[in-house]
Amino acid sequence: MRLVFFLCFIMLVNGCGGSSESVKPPVPKPEEPVPAYPEKPNVVVIFTDDQGYADLNVQGTLTDLKTPNIDKLAAMGTRFSHGYVTSPQCTPSRAALMSGLYQQRFGLDENRFTPMPLDVDTVGSKFQRLGYRTGMIGKWHLEVMGNSEEWLAQNHEDFYASGQSIEKLPLQFKRPFFPDERGFNDVFWGYEKRYWTNFELNGENKSPGYQTNGRYRLDLTADAASVFIDRNADKPFFLYFAPYGPHVPLEATDFYLSRFPEDMPLRRRYALAMMAAIDDGVGTIVHKLEQHGLLDKTLIVFISDNGAPLGDDMTDAPLEKRGEAWNGSRNDPLIGEKGMLTEGGIRVPYLMQWQGQFPAGKVIDKPVSSLDAIVTALELAGDKELHKLDGVSLIPAIKGEEAYLNERSLFWRFWMQRAVRKGQWKYLQAGIEREYLFDMTSTHPETENLIDLHPDIAEALRRELLDWSDSMLRHDPMVEIPGPFQRRYDHYLPRP
């Protein structure tokens, strides 16, 4: 039975594969008025896949990386050293980014709860209403998928009862969940060799439909992002670029592999090559903006969707192994990995650049969320309904007023785990018995459990977390995590 529970967990984590009100974050009150910015800047959001916290040179942790273009974004902009996503798994993390809301509000708590409901207003639609052209390139992962069994049972009962694979469901029922039906004008999305597109790489329009393309997936989607800019350079645009890497399957061409020595773990070498390909793609996008004279008119955001899966010990398994295997990326010096609410699962690379408007080389060490990036971008675009979203604007912090970021709470809930971060403190509960309180300002924050020293702080955070959780659409079962997952927690964290 333990093995069954553990396998279920692995399937959930590596599957990439409510109406109630909750406490809203305080509205920041900068000491000085925020200066006006040019009207309707372009926005480019780059959202990588399973890229760990350590895997940018600018993080200053590892030395085997080659990410000069992404590092330049930080040098010319702001790096958030405590930047978080809302989930340690790809689909819920992406659902939050694409809605500006905690994904638990509409029940997309885990990969298996796809697709994203049609009554959720997307960021793409918001930008369209503000007069933007919108593009989605790369990994969507919010459509009807092979693990969408709950949705299938609720919406297509006869088909579900027939036992047929979800892949056999007629396209007409899947189509409403595609990004070009969810607020995106131009789309080129897919995973490996099969893409749904409505424009060609020569810039011409085409009828929406699937096309097969055997080119290396990271080069292909970077080129598509560049073409989107060409197609829309004369009007405000929002580009969501989601390269499918360094998520498994680990794939790279000799062009990228040749940049790294052979005498290293094979999975690490391939991950480094994939991140180099992503970096080249970022360079292509920046160069294209420069060609059109748009670099100083464009906000660029770079975030990973969750931390790297390590498989506990970063075993250098054969490349074809997926499942629980290490993807070659690293989370150093953070503790834990994808699927966990420790820092290694949810704290990620997080950069923001707007040349000529935001200061260069700035580092902010206060906790921020991917939700905040969406609020910031929409605020600059002129959105007047930001109070409906769950993030806060980062403009005051970028301009020097950071205190408000310590005054609000960030919440997480994923697969029998729950956590809250407020200022210097993080409360984490895994299952029932494992409770932790960490001082995130300490040198090694998740190595010392302070819950017995500060029980009042832990209890206040726990109550706030449970109040938030109770206001979400799905109920938290509050049950113990299975034995193998308990051992994973005990491997990484001090036993309470």
C-alpha positions in Angstrom: 0.0 0.0 0.0 2.9 2.4 0.8 4.3 1.8 -2.7 0.9 2.6 -4.2 0.7 5.9 -2.3 4.2 6.8 -3.3 3.7 6.0 -7.0 0.5 8.2 -6.9 2.6 11.0 -5.5 5.2 10.7 -8.2 2.5 10.7 -10.9 1.1 13.9 -9.4 4.4 15.7 -9.1 5.9 14.7 -12.4 2.8 14.7 -14.5 3.9 17.8 -16.3 1.8 15.5 -16.6 -13.9 29.3 -4.8 -16.3 31.7 -4.7 -15.5 32.7 -1.1 -13.4 35.7 -0.2 -10.1 35.4 1.6 -7.9 37.9 3.3 -6.5 40.3 0.7 -2.9 41.6 0.9 -2.4 45.2 2.1 -2.3 47.9 -0.6 1.3 49.3 -0.7 1.6 52.9 0.4 4.9 54.3 -0.9 6.3 57.3 0.8 6.6 59.2 -2.4 4.2 59.1 -5.5 5.3 56.5 -8.1 6.3 58.4 -11.2 4.2 58.0 -14.3 5.4 55.6 -17.0 5.0 55.6 -20.7 1.5 54.5 -21.8 1.0 50.8 -22.4 4.5 49.2 -22.4 4.8 45.9 -24.1 5.1 42.9 -21.8 7.1 39.7 -22.3 6.7 37.0 -19.6 9.1 34.1 -19.9 8.2 31.1 -17.8 10.6 28.2 -17.9 9.9 24.6 -16.8 11.5 22.9 -13.8 14.4 25.3 -13.7 15.9 25.3 -10.2 16.8 28.3 -8.2 20.5 27.8 -8.7 20.5 27.7 -12.4 21.3 31.2 -13.5 24.9 32.5 -13.2 23.5 35.6 -11.5 22.3 33.6 -8.6 25.9 33.2 -7.6 25.7 29.5 -6.6 27.1 27.4 -9.4 29.8 28.0 -12.0 29.0 25.5 -14.7 26.2 27.5 -16.3 26.2 29.5 -19.5 23.3 32.0 -19.3 24.7 35.4 -20.3 21.5 36.7 -21.9 19.3 36.0 -18.9 22.0 37.2 -16.5 22.0 40.5 -18.5 18.3 40.9 -17.7 19.2 40.9 -14.0 22.2 43.2 -14.6 19.9 45.7 -16.4 16.9 45.2 -14.1 15.8 43.7 -10.7 16.5 40.3 -9.3 14.1 39.0 -6.6 16.1 36.6 -4.4 13.0 35.4 -2.6 10.8 35.0 -5.6 8.1 32.4 -5.3 5.5 30.6 -7.5 2.2 29.4 -6.1 2.8 25.7 -6.5 5.7 23.1 -6.7 4.0 21.6 -9.8 3.6 23.0 -13.3 -0.1 23.1 -14.1 -1.3 24.9 -10.9 1.7 27.2 -11.1 0.7 28.2 -14.7 -2.9 28.5 -13.8 -2.1 31.1 -11.2 0.2 33.0 -13.6 -2.5 33.0 -16.3 -5.3 34.1 -14.0 -3.6 36.4 -11.5 -5.4 34.3 -8.8 -4.4 31.6 -6.4 -5.3 28.5 -8.4 -7.1 27.0 -5.4 -9.8 29.6 -5.9 -11.0 27.7 -8.9 -10.0 24.2 -7.9 -6.9 23.7 -10.1 -4.8 22.5 -7.1 -2.9 19.8 -8.9 -2.1 18.7 -12.5 -5.0 16.2 -12.4 -7.6 18.9 -12.1 -7.2 20.3 -15.6 -8.5 21.9 -17.7 -8.6 25.5 -16.3 -12.3 26.4 -16.0 -13.7 28.5 -18.8 -15.2 31.0 -16.3 -11.7 32.0 -15.2 -10.7 35.3 -16.8 -7.2 34.9 -18.3 -4.4 37.4 -18.3 -4.5 37.2 -22.1 -8.2 38.4 -22.1 -7.4 41.2 -19.7 -4.6 42.5 -22.0 -6.8 42.2 -25.0 -9.4 44.4 -23.3 -6.7 46.9 -22.7 -6.0 47.1 -26.4 -3.0 44.7 -26.6 -2.2 42.0 -29.1 -1.5 38.8 -27.2 0.7 35.8 -28.0 1.2 32.4 -26.3 4.2 30.4 -27.4 5.4 27.0 -25.9 3.9 25.0 -23.1 0.3 25.7 -22.2 -0.7 22.8 -20.0 -4.1 24.2 -19.0 -6.0 22.2 -21.7 -7.8 18.9 -21.4 -5.1 16.4 -20.8 -4.6 12.7 -20.2 -5.1 13.1 -16.5 -8.3 15.2 -16.7 -10.4 12.3 -15.5 -12.4 14.4 -12.9 -13.4 16.9 -15.6 -14.2 14.1 -18.1 -16.4 12.3 -15.6 -18.3 15.5 -14.7 -18.8 16.8 -18.3 -18.8 13.7 -20.6 -20.2 11.0 -18.4 -21.0 8.5 -21.3 -17.5 8.9 -22.8 -15.9 8.5 -19.4 -18.0 5.3 -18.7 -16.9 3.9 -22.1 -13.3 3.7 -20.8 -11.8 5.3 -23.8 -8.6 7.3 -23.6 -9.1 11.1 -23.1 -7.0 11.5 -26.2 -10.0 10.1 -28.2 -12.3 12.8 -27.0 -13.5 14.8 -30.1 -11.6 18.0 -30.7 -14.7 20.1 -30.5 -14.9 19.4 -26.7 -11.2 20.2 -26.1 -11.0 23.3 -28.4 -12.5 25.8 -26.0 -9.6 25.3 -23.6 -6.9 26.1 -26.1 -5.1 29.5 -25.6 -6.4 31.0 -28.8 -9.9 30.6 -27.3 -8.7 32.0 -23.9 -7.5 35.4 -24.8 -4.5 34.9 -27.1 -4.5 36.2 -30.7 -1.3 34.5 -31.9 -0.5 31.0 -30.7 2.2 28.4 -31.3 1.9 26.0 -28.5 2.8 22.4 -27.9 5.4 20.1 -26.4 7.3 17.8 -28.7 7.0 17.9 -32.5 3.2 18.6 -32.6 2.0 22.2 -32.2 -1.3 24.0 -32.5 -0.6 27.2 -34.5 -2.4 30.0 -36.2 0.6 31.6 -37.9 3.6 30.4 -39.8 7.2 31.0 -39.0 7.4 33.2 -42.1 5.0 35.5 -40.4 1.9 34.7 -42.5 -1.5 33.8 -41.0 -2.8 30.2 -41.2 -6.0 28.5 -40.2 -5.8 27.3 -36.6 -4.7 23.6 -36.5 -2.0 21.1 -35.6 1.2 21.0 -37.5 4.2 18.6 -37.1 7.6 20.1 -36.8 10.7 18.0 -35.9 13.0 20.9 -35.1 14.6 21.1 -31.6 11.7 22.2 -29.5 13.5 25.1 -27.7 14.9 26.6 -30.9 11.5 26.3 -32.6 9.5 28.1 -29.9 12.1 30.8 -29.5 11.8 31.5 -33.3 8.1 31.5 -33.0 8.3 34.1 -30.2 10.6 36.2 -32.4 8.1 36.0 -35.3 5.3 37.1 -32.9 7.2 40.3 -32.2 7.7 40.9 -35.9 4.0 40.5 -36.5 2.9 42.9 -33.7 5.8 45.4 -33.3 3.6 48.3 -34.4 1.1 48.0 -31.5 1.2 47.2 -27.7 1.6 43.4 -27.2 1.7 40.9 -24.4 3.8 37.8 -25.1 3.7 34.7 -22.9 6.7 32.6 -23.8 6.9 29.2 -22.0 9.8 27.2 -23.2 9.5 23.4 -22.5 12.7 23.0 -20.6 14.8 21.9 -18.8 11.8 19.6 -18.1 12.3 16.0 -19.1 12.6 14.5 -21.7 16.2 15.8 -21.6 17.0 16.6 -25.2 19.7 18.9 -26.7 21.5 19.3 -30.0 25.3 19.1 -30.4 25.3 22.9 -30.9 24.4 23.3 -27.2 26.0 20.2 -25.8 29.4 21.2 -27.3 29.5 24.1 -24.8 29.9 21.8 -21.9 32.6 19.2 -21.0 31.7 15.5 -21.3 33.3 14.7 -17.9 30.2 15.6 -15.8 26.9 13.8 -15.0 25.1 13.2 -18.2 21.8 14.5 -17.0 23.5 17.7 -15.7 25.2 18.2 -19.1 21.9 17.9 -21.0 20.1 20.2 -18.5 22.9 22.8 -18.9 22.6 22.5 -22.7 18.8 23.0 -22.5 19.2 26.1 -20.3 21.8 27.4 -22.8 19.2 27.0 -25.5 16.7 28.8 -23.5 19.2 31.6 -22.9 19.9 31.8 -26.6 16.2 32.2 -27.1 16.0 35.0 -24.6 18.9 36.6 -26.5 16.9 36.3 -29.7 13.8 38.0 -28.1 15.9 40.8 -26.7 17.7 41.3 -30.1 14.3 41.4 -31.9 13.0 44.0 -29.5 16.2 46.1 -30.2 15.7 45.7 -33.9 12.3 47.2 -33.6 13.4 49.9 -31.2 11.2 48.5 -28.5 13.6 47.4 -25.7 13.0 50.6 -23.6 9.3 50.2 -24.2 9.0 46.6 -23.0 8.8 45.1 -19.5 10.5 41.6 -19.5 9.7 39.1 -16.7 11.6 35.9 -16.2 10.4 33.2 -13.8 10.5 29.4 -13.5 7.3 27.5 -12.9 8.7 25.5 -9.9 11.9 24.1 -8.5 13.9 21.3 -10.0 13.0 17.6 -9.3 16.1 16.0 -7.8 15.0 12.4 -7.1 16.4 12.9 -3.5 20.0 12.3 -4.5 20.4 13.5 -8.1 21.2 10.1 -9.4 22.6 10.3 -13.0 20.0 7.9 -14.4 19.8 7.1 -18.2 18.3 10.0 -20.2 15.2 8.0 -21.1 14.1 7.7 -17.5 11.4 10.1 -16.5 9.1 9.4 -13.4 10.9 10.5 -10.3 14.3 11.1 -11.9 16.5 14.2 -11.6 16.1 16.5 -14.5 19.7 17.8 -14.2 18.8 21.2 -12.7 19.7 22.3 -9.2 18.1 24.2 -6.3 21.3 25.0 -4.3 21.4 26.2 -1.6 17.7 25.7 -1.0 16.3 22.6 0.6 14.0 20.1 -1.1 12.7 19.8 -4.6 9.7 19.9 -7.0 6.5 18.6 -5.3 7.5 19.9 -1.8 6.6 23.2 -0.1 10.2 23.6 1.1 12.1 26.4 -0.6 13.5 24.1 -3.2 10.1 23.4 -4.6 8.6 26.9 -4.7 11.4 29.5 -4.7 12.7 30.1 -8.2 14.7 32.4 -10.5 12.7 35.7 -10.7 13.9 38.7 -12.7 12.2 41.9 -14.0 13.7 44.4 -16.4 12.4 47.6 -18.1 15.4 49.5 -19.4 15.3 53.2 -18.9 12.4 53.0 -16.4 13.4 50.5 -13.7 16.8 50.7 -12.0 19.6 48.4 -13.1 21.4 45.8 -10.9 18.8 46.0 -8.1 18.3 43.0 -5.7 15.2 42.7 -3.6 15.3 40.1 -0.8 11.7 40.4 0.4 9.2 37.7 -0.5 7.3 38.2 -3.8 5.0 36.0 -5.8 4.5 35.3 -9.5 1.1 36.8 -8.9 2.8 40.1 -8.2 4.4 40.1 -11.6 1.0 39.9 -13.3 -0.5 42.7 -11.1 2.6 44.9 -12.0 2.3 44.3 -15.7 -1.4 44.9 -15.8 -1.0 48.1 -13.7 1.4 49.4 -16.2 -1.0 48.5 -19.0 -3.7 50.6 -17.4 -5.9 47.9 -15.7 -8.4 49.4 -13.2 -9.6 46.1 -11.6 -6.4 45.0 -9.9 -8.3 44.6 -6.6 -9.8 41.5 -8.0 -6.4 39.8 -8.2 -4.3 38.2 -5.5 -1.0 39.8 -6.0 0.4 43.3 -5.3 2.3 45.8 -7.5 6.0 45.6 -7.3 6.6 49.1 -8.6 6.9 50.7 -5.1 9.5 48.0 -4.2 11.5 48.5 -7.4 11.5 52.3 -6.7 12.8 51.7 -3.1 9.8 51.1 -0.8 10.0 47.4 0.1 8.5 47.2 3.6 4.9 46.4 2.4 6.2 43.1 1.0 6.8 41.9 4.5 3.4 42.9 5.7 1.3 40.5 3.6 1.2 36.7 3.6 1.9 34.3 0.8 0.0 31.0 0.9 0.6 27.5 -0.5 -1.4 24.3 -0.4 -0.4 21.2 -2.4 -0.9 17.5 -1.9 -1.4 17.2 1.9 1.0 20.0 2.5 0.3 23.7 3.4 2.6 26.7 4.1 2.5 30.4 4.7 5.3 33.0 4.5 5.0 36.4 6.2 8.0 38.6 6.4 10.8 36.7 8.1 8.7 33.7 9.1 7.6 30.6 7.2 5.2 28.1 8.7 5.1 24.7 7.0 2.9 21.6 7.7 3.4 18.3 5.8 0.6 16.0 6.5 -0.4 16.2 10.2 2.6 15.4 12.4 5.3 17.4 10.6 5.1 21.1 11.6 7.9 23.6 11.1 8.6 27.2 11.8 11.6 28.7 10.0 13.3 32.1 10.2 13.9 32.9 6.5 16.4 35.6 7.4 18.8 33.2 8.9 21.8 31.9 7.0 20.4 28.4 6.5 16.7 29.0 7.1 15.2 25.5 6.7 17.8 23.6 8.7 16.5 24.7 12.2 12.9 24.2 13.2 12.0 27.0 15.6 8.4 26.0 16.4 9.1 25.1 20.0 10.9 28.4 20.6 8.1 30.6 19.0 4.8 28.7 19.5 2.7 31.9 19.4 4.1 32.9 16.0 3.5 29.4 14.6 0.0 29.3 15.9 -0.9 32.8 14.5 0.5 31.8 11.1 -1.3 28.4 11.2 -4.6 30.1 11.9 -4.1 32.6 9.1 -3.2 29.7 6.7 -6.2 27.6 7.6 -8.6 30.6 7.3 -7.2 31.1 3.8 -7.4 27.4 2.9 -11.0 27.2 4.2 -12.0 30.0 1.7 -10.7 28.0 -1.3 -12.9 25.9 -3.6 -11.6 22.4 -2.6 -11.5 21.1 0.9 -8.1 20.3 2.4 -8.5 16.7 3.7 -5.9 17.3 6.4 -4.5 13.7 6.3 -1.0 12.3 6.9 1.3 12.1 3.9 2.2 8.5 2.9 5.3 6.8 4.4 7.6 7.2 1.4 6.9 10.9 1.2 7.4 11.2 5.0 10.8 9.8 4.5 11.5 12.3 1.8 10.6 15.1 4.2 12.8 13.6 6.9 15.6 13.3 4.4 15.5 17.1 3.8 14.2 18.6 7.1 14.9 18.2 10.8 12.4 15.8 12.3 9.9 17.7 14.5 
